[in-house]
Amino acid sequence: MTAEAVETVETPVCSAKGCREDAVWVLAWNNPKIHTPERRKTWLACESHREHLSEFLGVRGFLKDVVLLKEWEEQGG
C-alpha cells in the first residue's frame, strides 16, 4: 500500500464553541418552527459539554434524544 492510499480517519469533535475534545455523545434535535417533526439535526458533545449543550437545546424545546456516538453510528444515524 502506498502512502497515498492510506486514508485519514478524523475523530469527531465536540460541537461546543472552542472545544476540540473527542465527541462521545450525539444530541439529536430539531426546531419545530423550521423543521418537519421527523427531521433530526445533530450536535456532538464530549463528556464535559453534554449537560450544557443538552440544557441549551432542552430549554428551547429542541432536544429530542441524547445517544452515545458509538450507538448512533451502529444505528446508521
CORMO-V338482 format. One record per residue. N is the residue number from 1. RES is the residue in one small letter. PHI is phi in whole degrees, -180 to 180 (* if undefined). Layout:
n: [N:N]
res: [RES:RES]
phi: [PHI:PHI]
This chain:
n: [1:2:3:4:5:6:7:8:9:10:11:12:13:14:15:16:17:18:19:20:21:22:23:24:25:26:27:28:29:30:31:32:33:34:35:36:37:38:39:40:41:42:43:44:45:46:47:48:49:50:51:52:53:54:55:56:57:58:59:60:61:62:63:64:65:66:67:68:69:70:71:72:73:74:75:76:77]
res: [m:t:a:e:a:v:e:t:v:e:t:p:v:c:s:a:k:g:c:r:e:d:a:v:w:v:l:a:w:n:n:p:k:i:h:t:p:e:r:r:k:t:w:l:a:c:e:s:h:r:e:h:l:s:e:f:l:g:v:r:g:f:l:k:d:v:v:l:l:k:e:w:e:e:q:g:g]
phi: [*:-86:-61:-69:-82:-78:-89:-92:-103:-88:-82:-60:-115:-59:-84:-64:-55:81:-86:-122:-72:-63:-76:-122:-121:-115:-106:-92:-150:-156:-100:-63:-75:-127:-115:-68:-56:-84:-69:-129:-94:-135:-119:-105:-139:-83:-58:-68:-106:-57:-65:-62:-67:-63:-64:-57:-72:-64:-67:-92:77:-93:-68:-111:-163:-127:-135:-59:-54:-58:-67:-57:-66:-65:-83:80:-63]
